[in-house]
Amino acid sequence: MNDKYGRKINYLRISLTDKCNLKCIYCMPSEKNEEELFNSNMSYEENCNIIKAAASLGISKIRFTGGEPLLYKDINRLIAFTSKIASINDISITTNGMLLYDMAEDLKKSGLKRVNISLDSLKKDKFKDITRGGDIDKVFKSIEKCLSIGIEPVKINTVIMRGINDDEIDDFINLTKDNPISVRFIELMPIGEGRKIYKESFISSDEVLSRYSNLIPIEIDKSSTATLYKLKGAKGNIGFITPMSCKFCSDCNRIRLTSAGTLKPCLHSETEISVKEYADSNSIILDKIKETIYEKPSEHRILEEGKSDSKKMMYQVGG
Ligand code: SAM
């Protein structure tokens, strides 16, 4: 289905739970324990009904995210259900990789096509600090596992933060020399905990790119959120995701379902359309999805306003 600006909306991102087993410094508050967070999630049946309705309106790509999607107990069943819908041809997850090693084979059997694994440092101690407790060895093992069983491409999401991990950009780029992975440098956004460190830590993709004259541009699909580069002869590539410095709103093709059961037309807009209470009525869900697509703003104003208008945090909307 097209929105009122003529953009074809074919991508649904679903935050399956707002729970996470890490508390990244730019995402999840440290002071809250799990019980204090909202701990919201939709049931398996509610998610299935929404996915089915969305598919009938032209959604062909689904990404499961969170929070940490691998904490959602029905993730395998949900991927299996989604993969049986003929018009859905792309099913992916965004995960921190802590639980992925043990789950990767079952997820693949269920129909998972691709993974994005968040990794903001290649150093054990720094990774532990950024994630407030994460174990980098588990993430490395998960990456290797995905590559070995043919979940491809494996994308690594790295939020670049000045003074925190920008000294490791070289190391991340070099990872792509011998590994068929795509490292995607993401600009820090002033949303959630990111607001607290944004001023001193934001670094634009242009600044990062200006440090590396050896990156060769690659042609990309118009709806891709990343601009791609590679090192000569490398097996993998490097993407830059620039939600701040060069927003990709005019080519945006997605809507989102939050863990609380609201549809969002844009990550950064205030608008949310509640669907959870209607999740057993196909006709109402269809109307709510159409309304969400209709309400999609032409662009977000995060740069102009210096903050996101979203009432939900990243771990509720899903990255
Ligand atoms: N737990 C999963 C993970 O760690 O990948 C999925 C959820 S996480 C919210 C999804 C993505 O959002 C991650 O790649 C994370 O780096 C990104 N993210 C969260 N807060 C952000 C912020 N303030 N600015 C930029 N990216 C952010």
Boltz pocket constraint, residues with backbone or C-beta under 6 A from the ligand:
constraints:
  - pocket:
      binder: B
      contacts: [[A, 20], [A, 26], [A, 27], [A, 65], [A, 66], [A, 67], [A, 68], [A, 69], [A, 94], [A, 95], [A, 96], [A, 116], [A, 117], [A, 118], [A, 157], [A, 158], [A, 159], [A, 186], [A, 187], [A, 188], [A, 189], [A, 190], [A, 191], [A, 192], [A, 193], [A, 194], [A, 195], [A, 314], [A, 315], [A, 318], [A, 319]]
      max_distance: 6.0
